[in-house]
Amino acid sequence: MSHERAPLAYRDVLDDALTWVCAAHDATGRRGVSAGYDLRTGWQPTYPETSGYLIPTLLRGAAALDRPELADRAAEIGEWLLDLQRPDGSFPGGTGVDGPPVVFDTGQILLGLLALWRATGEQPLLDTAVGAGDWLLAAQQPTGAWLSHFDTPNTYSSRVTWALAELWRATGEPAYLAGVRRSLDWLLDQVRPDGWIDAMAFSADHTAWTHTIGYALRGLLRCADLVATELPEPARRAADAAVACAVRLAALRTDLHPLLPGEIGPGFTPLVDYACLTGDAQLVTIWLDVARRTGDETLRERSGAVLDRLAQLQVHQPLEPATVGALAGSWPLSGGFEPLAFPNWAAKFLADAVLEHAADVRLRRAATTPGGT
């Protein structure tokens, strides 16, 4: 199987981001990946959830950069996660390894385990994934909703639905597909006529970060693709909802342009004057996906402008060596999302954005090259 390579303009961004992820892995004694680096307190504890969803990024990065040691680290993280699973199939939520189980965290770990299983074919990974999926089904609300760690139904857990759809594709188990359908039915009931999707924040007391908005849209798009043949109408509506919301977000213009305000409210109302860089990175991937679906070149242009700005904001100067290659939670640094800190998921989604840009370039070249593949 061939793999696209990152364009040279962004290759260093990807390389530096994943080198920093390796440092975050080393900071825990290679027992999962540190949640990040805080300028006030240093390296943070291990974070099982994000360690799990870093696995697919490390695997793709290994191929794009010809760095096989990144795939080795992905496998090492997977082995560590196998040991963390509890007898009921769940995984600890939050940082550290002693927290209560959380639906979203277990779903993100499930995504990582399945990516590693696809790469290696190792049966224990699939067996562990099945245990996690069974626990998620048991935790699903009768309405089809998933609850956040605040016990609030939320739409950003479409990424949990995505994980369950991946598990259905891996096993063919009808119960997982039924769980996906229940979730999509509930998710689609949260879509407003103007394209806004309710419940994208952690709770009713929070506003939606672009980070959790990115979660919601990415989960809807991936679910739509994975179940399109079996659930064509819910899949179409899920994709349409994500596309409509993404297009409205791309139309926003504020003083932060090309970045988005870090918190956005119903009616696509900007609420703050800082950027949540994780969310901006996630939207690069989403806008490129939607551009391919719709042919809307303005989305591709916005994604390129945002990626350029994120590349500028990635830490390059070793004023604090532990942050080189990282991406801050907020811009300015004192903003309301992970202030004065560099979360591992910001680096993950920056790497994903570069990899998606590379894939988009490759696909467009193939489409315009006679006989291209």
C-alpha positions in Angstrom: 0.0 0.0 0.0 1.4 3.4 -0.9 1.3 6.4 1.5 1.2 10.1 0.6 4.1 12.1 1.9 3.7 15.5 3.5 4.4 18.4 1.2 7.8 19.9 1.9 6.3 23.2 3.0 4.7 21.5 6.0 7.0 18.5 6.5 8.9 20.2 9.3 5.7 21.2 11.0 4.6 17.6 11.1 8.0 16.3 12.1 8.3 18.8 14.9 4.8 18.1 16.2 5.3 14.4 16.4 8.8 14.7 17.9 7.2 16.8 20.6 4.5 14.0 21.1 7.4 11.6 21.5 8.8 13.9 24.3 5.3 13.8 25.9 5.4 10.0 25.7 8.9 9.9 27.3 7.8 12.3 30.1 5.5 9.6 31.5 8.2 6.9 31.4 6.4 5.8 28.2 3.2 4.9 30.2 0.9 6.7 27.9 1.3 10.3 26.7 1.5 13.2 29.0 -1.6 15.5 28.8 0.8 18.3 27.9 3.2 20.8 29.2 2.1 23.7 31.4 4.4 26.7 31.7 3.6 27.0 35.4 3.9 23.3 36.5 5.7 21.4 33.8 4.7 18.1 32.3 1.2 16.9 33.2 0.1 13.4 34.1 -0.6 10.7 31.5 -3.9 11.0 29.6 -5.4 7.6 28.5 -8.1 9.2 26.2 -5.8 11.3 24.1 -3.1 8.7 24.2 -5.6 6.5 22.4 -6.5 8.9 19.7 -2.9 9.8 19.1 -2.4 6.2 17.8 -3.8 6.8 14.3 -1.9 10.1 14.0 1.4 8.3 14.9 0.7 5.5 12.4 0.0 8.0 9.6 3.0 10.1 10.6 5.3 7.1 10.6 4.4 6.5 6.9 4.4 10.1 5.8 7.8 10.9 7.4 9.4 7.5 7.0 9.9 7.4 10.8 9.0 3.8 11.7 9.8 4.5 15.4 6.5 6.5 15.5 4.6 3.3 14.6 6.6 1.5 17.4 5.4 4.1 19.9 1.8 3.7 18.7 2.1 -0.1 19.4 3.6 0.6 22.8 0.8 3.0 23.7 -1.7 0.3 22.5 -0.1 -2.3 24.8 -0.3 0.1 27.7 -4.0 0.7 27.0 -4.7 -3.0 26.9 -3.5 -3.2 30.5 -5.7 -0.3 31.6 -9.0 -1.8 30.4 -11.3 -2.6 33.3 -13.3 -5.9 33.6 -16.5 -4.2 32.4 -14.8 -3.0 29.2 -14.4 0.6 30.1 -11.3 2.8 30.5 -10.4 5.4 33.1 -11.5 8.9 32.3 -9.5 12.1 32.7 -5.7 12.3 33.4 -4.0 9.6 35.4 -5.2 6.0 35.5 -7.5 6.0 38.5 -10.5 8.1 37.3 -14.0 6.8 36.8 -15.0 5.6 33.4 -16.1 8.2 30.9 -18.0 7.5 27.7 -16.1 9.9 25.5 -12.7 8.8 26.8 -13.5 5.1 26.2 -14.7 6.0 22.7 -11.5 7.7 21.8 -9.4 4.9 23.0 -11.6 2.5 21.0 -10.7 4.5 17.8 -7.0 4.1 18.6 -7.2 0.4 19.3 -9.0 -0.2 16.0 -6.5 1.8 14.1 -3.7 -0.3 15.6 -5.6 -3.6 15.0 -6.0 -2.6 11.3 -2.2 -1.9 11.1 -1.1 -5.1 12.9 -3.9 -7.6 12.8 -3.3 -8.5 16.5 -6.4 -10.2 17.9 -6.0 -8.9 21.5 -6.5 -5.4 20.2 -9.8 -6.3 18.6 -10.9 -8.3 21.6 -10.3 -5.3 23.8 -12.1 -3.0 21.3 -15.1 -5.3 21.5 -15.2 -5.1 25.3 -15.1 -1.3 25.0 -17.8 -1.3 22.4 -20.1 -3.5 24.5 -19.6 -1.1 27.5 -20.4 1.9 25.3 -23.7 0.2 24.2 -24.6 -0.5 27.8 -23.9 3.2 28.6 -25.9 4.6 25.7 -29.1 6.4 26.8 -32.5 5.1 25.6 -32.8 8.3 23.5 -29.5 7.3 21.7 -27.5 10.1 23.4 -24.2 9.8 25.0 -23.5 11.5 28.4 -20.5 13.7 29.0 -18.4 13.6 32.2 -20.9 16.2 33.5 -23.7 13.7 32.8 -25.0 15.9 30.1 -26.2 14.7 26.7 -23.9 16.1 24.0 -23.3 16.1 20.3 -19.5 16.2 20.4 -19.8 12.6 21.3 -20.5 11.9 17.7 -16.9 10.8 17.9 -18.1 8.0 20.1 -20.7 7.1 17.5 -17.9 7.1 14.9 -15.9 4.7 17.1 -18.9 2.4 17.3 -19.3 2.6 13.5 -15.7 1.6 13.1 -16.3 -1.4 15.4 -19.3 -2.4 13.4 -17.2 -2.3 10.2 -14.6 -4.5 11.9 -16.9 -7.1 13.3 -20.2 -6.9 11.4 -22.1 -7.1 14.7 -25.6 -5.7 14.2 -25.9 -4.4 17.7 -23.2 -1.8 17.1 -24.9 -0.6 13.9 -28.2 -0.3 15.9 -26.3 1.8 18.5 -25.0 4.0 15.7 -28.5 4.5 14.3 -29.9 5.4 17.7 -27.2 8.0 18.2 -27.6 9.5 14.7 -31.4 9.8 15.3 -30.7 11.8 18.5 -27.9 13.9 17.0 -30.0 14.9 14.0 -32.7 16.1 16.4 -30.2 18.7 17.7 -29.7 20.5 14.4 -31.2 23.9 14.0 -32.6 25.3 10.7 -29.6 27.8 10.5 -27.1 24.9 10.7 -26.1 25.3 14.3 -26.0 22.1 16.3 -27.1 22.2 19.9 -25.2 20.6 22.8 -21.7 20.9 21.4 -20.4 22.1 24.7 -19.4 20.1 27.8 -22.6 21.1 29.5 -25.5 23.6 29.5 -23.3 25.8 31.7 -20.5 25.9 29.1 -20.3 27.5 25.7 -19.0 25.5 22.8 -15.2 25.7 22.1 -14.2 25.3 18.5 -12.5 22.2 19.8 -15.8 20.5 20.8 -17.5 21.9 17.6 -14.7 20.2 15.7 -15.4 16.9 17.5 -19.1 17.1 16.6 -18.5 17.8 12.9 -15.8 15.3 12.4 -17.8 12.5 14.1 -20.8 13.2 12.0 -18.8 13.2 8.7 -17.0 9.9 9.5 -20.2 8.2 10.7 -21.9 9.3 7.5 -19.2 7.7 5.4 -19.0 4.5 7.4 -22.7 3.6 7.5 -23.8 5.1 4.2 -24.7 1.8 2.6 -26.6 0.4 5.5 -28.2 3.6 6.8 -28.4 5.8 3.7 -30.9 8.4 4.9 -29.4 9.0 8.4 -26.0 9.1 6.8 -27.0 11.7 4.2 -28.6 13.9 6.8 -25.6 13.6 9.1 -23.2 14.7 6.4 -25.5 17.5 5.3 -25.7 18.8 8.9 -21.9 18.8 9.3 -21.5 20.5 5.9 -24.0 23.2 6.7 -22.4 24.0 10.1 -18.8 23.9 8.6 -19.8 26.3 5.8 -21.3 28.8 8.3 -18.2 28.7 10.4 -16.0 29.3 7.4 -18.0 32.5 6.7 -17.1 34.0 10.1 -14.8 37.0 9.9 -13.4 38.6 13.1 -10.3 40.4 14.3 -8.7 36.9 14.8 -9.1 36.0 11.1 -8.1 33.5 9.6 -8.5 31.9 13.1 -11.9 31.5 14.6 -13.0 32.8 18.0 -12.4 30.1 20.5 -16.0 30.0 21.8 -19.0 30.3 19.5 -22.7 30.4 20.4 -26.0 29.6 18.8 -26.5 31.6 15.6 -22.8 31.3 15.0 -22.2 34.2 17.4 -18.5 34.9 18.3 -18.2 35.0 22.1 -14.6 35.6 22.9 -11.5 37.4 21.5 -9.1 34.5 21.8 -8.5 31.5 19.5 -8.7 27.9 20.6 -5.9 26.6 18.4 -6.9 22.9 18.8 -10.3 23.7 17.3 -8.7 25.7 14.4 -6.5 22.7 13.6 -9.5 20.4 13.6 -11.4 22.7 11.3 -8.6 22.5 8.7 -9.3 18.8 8.3 -13.1 19.3 8.3 -13.0 22.2 5.7 -10.8 20.1 3.4 -13.2 17.2 3.7 -16.2 19.4 3.0 -14.4 21.1 0.1 -14.0 17.7 -1.6 -17.7 16.9 -1.0 -19.0 20.2 -2.3 -16.4 21.6 -4.6 -16.4 24.8 -2.5 -12.9 26.3 -3.0 -13.4 29.0 -0.4 -13.3 26.3 2.2 -9.9 25.0 0.9 -8.6 28.6 0.9 -9.7 29.1 4.5 -8.1 25.9 5.6 -4.8 26.8 3.9 -4.8 30.2 5.6 -5.5 28.7 9.0 -2.9 26.0 8.5 -0.3 28.7 7.6 -1.1 30.6 10.8 -0.9 27.5 13.0 2.5 26.7 11.5 3.6 30.2 12.5 2.3 29.7 16.0 3.9 26.3 16.5 6.8 26.7 19.0 10.1 26.9 17.1 12.4 28.8 19.4 13.8 27.0 22.4 13.0 29.6 25.0 11.3 26.7 26.9 12.9 23.6 25.3 10.0 21.3 26.5 7.6 23.2 24.2 9.5 23.1 20.9 7.2 21.5 18.3 4.1 22.0 20.5 1.0 24.1 19.8 -0.5 26.2 22.6 -4.1 25.7 23.8 -5.0 29.3 23.1 -3.8 32.4 21.2 -3.0 34.6 23.0 -1.5 32.1 25.5 -3.6 33.4 28.3 -6.9 32.6 26.5 -9.6 30.5 28.0 -8.7 27.1 26.5 -5.8 25.4 28.3 -4.2 28.8 29.3 -0.4 28.9 29.4 -0.3 25.2 28.4 0.5 23.1 25.4 -2.0 20.1 25.3 -1.0 17.0 23.5 -4.3 17.1 21.5 -3.3 20.4 20.0 -0.2 18.8 18.5 -2.2 15.8 17.4 -4.7 17.8 15.5 -2.0 20.0 14.0 -0.3 16.9 12.7 -3.7 15.6 11.4 -4.3 18.9 9.6 -0.9 18.6 7.8 -1.6 15.0 6.9 -5.0 15.9 5.6 -3.5 18.7 3.5 -1.0 16.3 2.1 -3.8 13.9 1.2 -5.8 16.7 -0.4 -2.9 17.8 -2.6 -2.3 14.2 -3.7 -6.0 13.7 -4.6 -6.2 16.9 -6.6 -3.0 16.1 -8.5 -4.3 12.7 -9.3 -7.6 14.2 -10.5 -5.8 16.6 -12.9 -3.1 14.2 -14.2 -4.0 12.1 -17.2 -4.0 8.5 -16.0 -3.2 9.6 -12.4 -4.0 7.4 -9.5 
